[in-house]
Amino acid sequence: MRSFTHINARTLDEAIELLRKYRGRAVLNAGGTDLLSALKGEYLSRYPETVINLKSISGLDYVSEDGGLLRIGALAKLSDIVRSPLVSSGYRVLAEAARSVASPQIRNAATIGGNLCQDIRCWYYRYPRHIGGPVQCARKGSGPCLAVRGDNRYHAIMNSRKCFAVCPSDTAVALAVLDAQVHVSGPEGDRAIAVTDFFGPLANALRSNEIVRKIEVPKVSVSAVQTFLKFTVREPIDFAVVSVASVITREEGVCTDARIALGAVAPGPVRASKAEEMLKGERIDEEMAAQAAEQALAGARPLSKNAYKIEIAKTLVKRAILR
């Protein structure tokens, strides 16, 4: 790891000003579980001169509910979200997604803001310097996506262009199905971004010098069944090969509302809107769940080595609906 300057930011405004001052030569550190591996691997095109510590900012680690909204500060740890009675009772899908992340030790350090903003896991993008990297690619601003003609087993099957790496965040999938918004602060003020709009093919939606401040989630009907399912190669600590989050509401056996989100299949979580519409007003059984699963993956366009993800995703969607 190279030398860098370390600064403890005292306020969010100070952190924003520091980002502006260093003009792209500084990075933010929340939990540090992703950043430190990036610094050790030296796979980024430009090594940061300064690390701005956000953990020194007080008051951004809350989990509360007010006015029909769940509010989570960006520095709330994943373990706090897992243990929160408020989250587990009213927003179970988020608690399940947070619990699925890595190991207890990592959840005790990782934050919700960091989990949303973590870098992609593509092995071409992360090829370490000490064994021949860094490798240039579309996401780094130079060259094609090497996964297209290379080893793309875990890459995107939907909604991708230029870069085919998938969003690695489990909590993003749960927050997408909960219609959550990410609130960010920057030099031009505050703004809210739907979680489904927060991720793009080449980067997230943060503008220059912006920082995630909090996440807001609308209240969920008490009669809704919330589910998070995740398929991994190695249980239980691995990143998802495919994940699915669902919020299904029924009255007298008839589906009155359905929300389904797919994870690890695209640059961000994907809402299966056609499958959702198919379920509304219908009695849910094995056949209907299977049809909805087919509809959820109707737009999939796999690469040479990852078509298997389609069948896994269909299975998880069907299981989530029937649960």
TORRO-818616 format. One line per field, with one value per residue (C-alpha): residue number from 1; chain; x, y, z. Coordinates in Angstrom, 1 decimal. Example, Ala and Ser with C-alpha at 12.3 -4.5 7.8 and 13.67 -1.06 7.14 Angstrom:
resi = c(1 2)
chain = c(A A)
east = c(12.3 13.7)
north = c(-4.5 -1.1)
up = c(7.8 7.1)
//
This chain:
resi = c(1 2 3 4 5 6 7 8 9 10 11 12 13 14 15 16 17 18 19 20 21 22 23 24 25 26 27 28 29 30 31 32 33 34 35 36 37 38 39 40 41 42 43 44 45 46 47 48 49 50 51 52 53 54 55 56 57 58 59 60 61 62 63 64 65 66 67 68 69 70 71 72 73 74 75 76 77 78 79 80 81 82 83 84 85 86 87 88 89 90 91 92 93 94 95 96 97 98 99 100 101 102 103 104 105 106 107 108 109 110 111 112 113 114 115 116 117 118 119 120 121 122 123 124 125 126 127 128 129 130 131 132 133 134 135 136 137 138 139 140 141 142 143 144 145 146 147 148 149 150 151 152 153 154 155 156 157 158 159 160 161 162 163 164 165 166 167 168 169 170 171 172 173 174 175 176 177 178 179 180 181 182 183 184 185 186 187 188 189 190 191 192 193 194 195 196 197 198 199 200 201 202 203 204 205 206 207 208 209 210 211 212 213 214 215 216 217 218 219 220 221 222 223 224 225 226 227 228 229 230 231 232 233 234 235 236 237 238 239 240 241 242 243 244 245 246 247 248 249 250 251 252 253 254 255 256 257 258 259 260 261 262 263 264 265 266 267 268 269 270 271 272 273 274 275 276 277 278 279 280 281 282 283 284 285 286 287 288 289 290 291 292 293 294 295 296 297 298 299 300 301 302 303 304 305 306 307 308 309 310 311 312 313 314 315 316 317 318 319 320 321 322 323)
chain = c(A A A A A A A A A A A A A A A A A A A A A A A A A A A A A A A A A A A A A A A A A A A A A A A A A A A A A A A A A A A A A A A A A A A A A A A A A A A A A A A A A A A A A A A A A A A A A A A A A A A A A A A A A A A A A A A A A A A A A A A A A A A A A A A A A A A A A A A A A A A A A A A A A A A A A A A A A A A A A A A A A A A A A A A A A A A A A A A A A A A A A A A A A A A A A A A A A A A A A A A A A A A A A A A A A A A A A A A A A A A A A A A A A A A A A A A A A A A A A A A A A A A A A A A A A A A A A A A A A A A A A A A A A A A A A A A A A A A A A A A A A A A A A A A A A A A A A A A A A A A A A A A A A A A A A A A A A A A A A A A A A A A)
east = c(0.0 1.3 1.5 -1.5 -2.7 -5.5 -8.0 -10.8 -13.8 -15.8 -18.9 -20.5 -19.9 -16.2 -16.0 -17.6 -15.2 -12.2 -13.4 -13.7 -10.2 -8.5 -10.2 -10.6 -7.4 -9.2 -11.4 -14.0 -13.7 -16.8 -16.5 -13.3 -14.1 -14.0 -11.6 -8.7 -8.7 -8.6 -5.7 -3.8 -4.5 -3.6 -5.9 -7.3 -5.8 -4.8 -3.8 -5.5 -3.4 -5.8 -8.3 -11.2 -12.5 -16.3 -16.5 -15.4 -18.7 -21.2 -25.0 -25.0 -25.4 -29.1 -32.0 -35.3 -38.9 -40.8 -43.8 -44.3 -40.7 -37.8 -34.7 -31.2 -28.0 -25.3 -22.9 -25.3 -23.5 -25.1 -25.0 -27.1 -29.6 -29.7 -30.3 -32.8 -36.3 -37.6 -36.1 -36.7 -40.4 -41.4 -38.8 -37.8 -36.5 -33.8 -32.8 -32.5 -30.4 -28.1 -27.7 -26.6 -23.6 -20.2 -19.4 -20.3 -16.9 -17.5 -21.1 -19.8 -17.6 -19.5 -22.0 -25.2 -23.8 -20.6 -22.5 -24.4 -21.3 -18.9 -16.9 -17.6 -16.1 -15.1 -11.8 -10.5 -11.3 -9.7 -6.7 -4.0 -0.8 1.5 0.6 0.5 -2.2 -3.9 -5.9 -7.5 -11.2 -14.3 -15.1 -11.7 -12.2 -9.9 -10.6 -13.5 -15.1 -12.8 -15.5 -17.5 -15.0 -13.4 -14.5 -17.9 -19.4 -20.6 -21.3 -24.5 -27.3 -29.6 -29.5 -25.7 -23.7 -20.0 -19.4 -20.9 -20.0 -22.9 -23.9 -22.5 -24.7 -27.2 -28.9 -29.5 -31.8 -33.9 -34.0 -35.1 -38.1 -39.0 -39.1 -36.3 -34.5 -30.9 -30.4 -27.1 -25.4 -22.9 -21.7 -24.9 -27.1 -29.1 -31.1 -32.9 -32.3 -34.4 -32.3 -33.2 -31.7 -28.6 -26.6 -25.4 -23.3 -20.1 -20.6 -23.2 -25.3 -23.2 -22.0 -18.6 -18.0 -21.3 -21.7 -24.6 -26.2 -29.2 -31.6 -35.4 -37.8 -41.7 -43.6 -44.6 -48.1 -48.2 -49.9 -47.1 -44.8 -41.2 -38.5 -34.8 -33.2 -29.6 -27.7 -23.9 -21.0 -19.7 -22.1 -22.6 -20.0 -19.9 -21.2 -24.4 -24.5 -28.2 -30.4 -34.1 -36.1 -39.9 -42.8 -46.1 -49.5 -52.6 -56.2 -58.3 -55.7 -55.6 -52.5 -53.2 -49.7 -46.4 -42.9 -39.9 -36.3 -33.4 -29.8 -26.4 -27.9 -27.3 -25.3 -28.0 -31.0 -33.7 -37.4 -39.4 -42.3 -43.9 -43.9 -45.3 -48.2 -48.9 -49.4 -51.8 -55.4 -54.5 -54.5 -50.9 -50.1 -47.3 -48.3 -48.8 -45.5 -43.7 -45.2 -44.2 -40.7 -40.5 -41.7 -39.2 -36.3 -37.8 -35.3 -32.2 -29.3 -26.6 -23.0 -21.0 -20.6 -23.4 -26.7 -27.1 -27.9 -31.3 -32.5 -31.2 -33.0 -36.3 -36.1 -35.5 -38.3 -40.7 -39.6 -40.0 -43.5 -44.7 -43.2)
north = c(0.0 3.4 6.4 8.9 11.7 10.8 13.5 13.0 15.1 16.6 17.5 16.5 20.0 19.7 16.4 17.9 20.8 18.5 16.6 19.9 20.9 17.7 17.7 13.9 13.0 12.1 9.2 8.7 6.0 4.9 1.3 0.7 -2.9 -2.2 0.8 -0.9 -3.8 -1.3 0.5 -2.7 -4.1 -0.8 -1.6 1.9 4.0 6.8 6.2 8.7 11.3 11.6 9.5 11.4 9.6 9.9 7.8 10.9 12.6 12.2 11.8 9.8 6.3 6.4 4.1 5.7 6.0 9.2 10.3 7.0 6.8 4.6 6.8 5.3 7.4 6.6 5.6 3.1 -0.2 -3.3 -5.1 -2.3 -2.7 -6.5 -6.1 -3.2 -4.3 -1.5 -2.9 -6.5 -6.0 -3.5 -3.9 -7.5 -7.8 -5.1 -6.9 -10.2 -8.5 -6.9 -10.2 -11.9 -9.6 -11.3 -12.2 -10.8 -9.1 -7.3 -6.3 -4.8 -2.4 -2.0 0.9 1.1 4.0 2.2 -0.9 1.1 2.9 -0.1 -0.7 -3.5 -6.9 -7.6 -9.4 -7.5 -4.2 -5.3 -7.0 -6.1 -4.2 -6.8 -9.4 -7.2 -4.7 -2.4 -3.5 -0.7 -1.1 0.8 1.6 3.1 5.3 3.5 0.4 -2.1 -4.3 -7.3 -9.5 -9.5 -11.8 -13.1 -14.9 -13.4 -16.1 -13.6 -10.6 -8.9 -10.5 -7.4 -3.7 -3.4 -1.4 -0.6 -2.2 -5.6 -5.7 -6.2 -4.2 -6.1 -4.5 -6.8 -4.0 -2.1 -5.0 -4.8 -1.0 -1.1 -3.4 -1.1 2.0 3.6 6.9 7.8 11.3 12.9 16.2 18.2 21.7 22.4 21.3 18.2 15.9 12.5 9.7 6.5 3.5 2.1 5.2 5.3 2.8 3.2 1.1 3.0 4.6 5.5 8.7 10.7 14.0 15.5 16.0 14.5 12.2 9.9 11.3 9.0 6.5 6.9 4.0 4.3 2.3 -1.2 -2.7 -4.9 -7.6 -7.7 -10.8 -9.6 -12.0 -11.8 -14.8 -15.0 -17.7 -17.8 -20.1 -20.2 -20.1 -17.8 -15.1 -14.7 -12.1 -13.0 -14.8 -13.9 -12.4 -11.6 -9.3 -9.3 -7.6 -9.4 -8.4 -10.6 -10.2 -13.4 -15.2 -12.5 -10.5 -6.8 -5.6 -7.1 -5.8 -7.8 -6.8 -8.8 -8.4 -9.3 -9.5 -5.8 -2.7 -2.0 -3.7 -4.4 -4.1 -6.8 -4.5 -6.8 -9.7 -7.4 -6.4 -10.0 -10.9 -8.1 -9.2 -12.9 -15.9 -17.0 -20.6 -22.6 -21.9 -18.2 -17.9 -19.7 -17.5 -14.4 -15.7 -16.2 -12.6 -11.3 -12.6 -12.0 -9.2 -11.1 -11.1 -13.3 -13.3 -16.4 -18.0 -16.7 -17.9 -20.2 -17.1 -16.9 -20.2 -19.4 -16.1 -17.7 -20.2 -17.5 -15.3 -18.3 -19.2 -15.6 -15.3 -18.5 -17.7)
up = c(0.0 -0.9 1.4 1.5 3.6 6.0 7.1 9.7 8.5 11.3 9.3 6.0 4.7 5.5 3.7 0.6 0.7 1.0 -2.1 -3.9 -2.8 -3.9 -7.3 -7.8 -6.0 -2.7 -1.8 1.0 3.7 5.6 6.7 4.7 3.8 0.1 0.0 1.7 -0.7 -3.6 -2.0 -1.4 -4.9 -6.6 -9.5 -9.9 -12.8 -10.3 -6.7 -4.3 -2.6 0.3 2.2 3.8 6.9 7.3 10.5 12.4 11.5 14.3 13.8 10.5 12.0 12.9 12.1 12.8 11.6 11.3 9.2 7.5 6.4 7.6 7.7 7.8 8.1 5.6 8.3 9.9 10.1 8.4 11.7 13.3 10.5 11.0 14.7 14.5 15.7 13.6 10.4 11.1 12.0 9.3 6.5 6.8 3.2 4.1 7.3 5.3 2.6 5.2 7.0 3.8 3.4 4.0 7.6 11.0 11.2 8.0 8.8 12.1 10.0 6.7 6.4 4.3 2.4 1.6 0.6 -2.0 -3.2 -3.3 -6.4 -8.9 -8.4 -12.1 -12.1 -15.1 -13.5 -10.2 -11.7 -9.1 -9.9 -8.3 -10.9 -14.0 -13.5 -13.6 -16.6 -18.6 -19.6 -20.5 -16.8 -16.4 -19.4 -21.9 -24.0 -24.3 -21.7 -21.6 -20.1 -23.4 -25.1 -21.9 -18.7 -18.1 -15.8 -13.2 -15.4 -16.5 -18.5 -18.6 -19.2 -19.9 -22.4 -22.5 -19.1 -18.2 -14.5 -12.1 -9.0 -6.0 -3.4 -1.7 0.2 -3.1 -4.3 -1.1 -1.2 -4.8 -4.1 -1.2 -3.5 -1.4 -2.2 -1.7 -0.4 -1.3 -0.4 -2.5 -3.4 -5.1 -2.2 -1.5 -3.8 -3.8 -6.2 -6.5 -5.8 -9.2 -10.8 -8.6 -10.6 -14.2 -16.7 -16.0 -12.5 -9.9 -10.1 -7.7 -9.2 -8.6 -4.8 -3.7 -0.7 0.3 3.4 4.2 2.8 3.1 2.7 2.6 5.1 4.0 4.4 7.5 5.4 2.8 2.7 2.2 0.9 0.0 -1.7 -2.8 -4.7 -4.1 -5.0 -1.5 1.5 3.3 2.7 -1.1 -3.4 -5.2 -8.5 -8.6 -5.9 -5.7 -3.4 -3.3 -1.5 -2.2 -0.8 -1.0 0.1 0.4 -1.8 -4.5 -5.2 -4.7 -5.0 -6.2 -6.2 -7.5 -7.9 -9.4 -8.2 -9.7 -13.2 -14.3 -13.4 -10.8 -9.3 -11.9 -11.1 -12.9 -13.8 -16.3 -13.8 -11.1 -13.4 -14.3 -10.7 -9.7 -9.4 -9.8 -7.4 -6.9 -7.5 -9.0 -12.6 -12.1 -10.2 -13.1 -15.7 -13.7 -13.4 -17.2 -17.7 -15.2 -17.3 -20.7 -21.5 -20.6 -23.1 -21.7 -22.7 -23.8 -20.4 -18.1 -19.6 -16.6 -14.5 -16.3 -14.9 -11.4 -11.5 -12.7 -9.8 -7.2 -8.5 -8.4 -4.9 -3.7 -5.2 -3.6 -0.2)
//
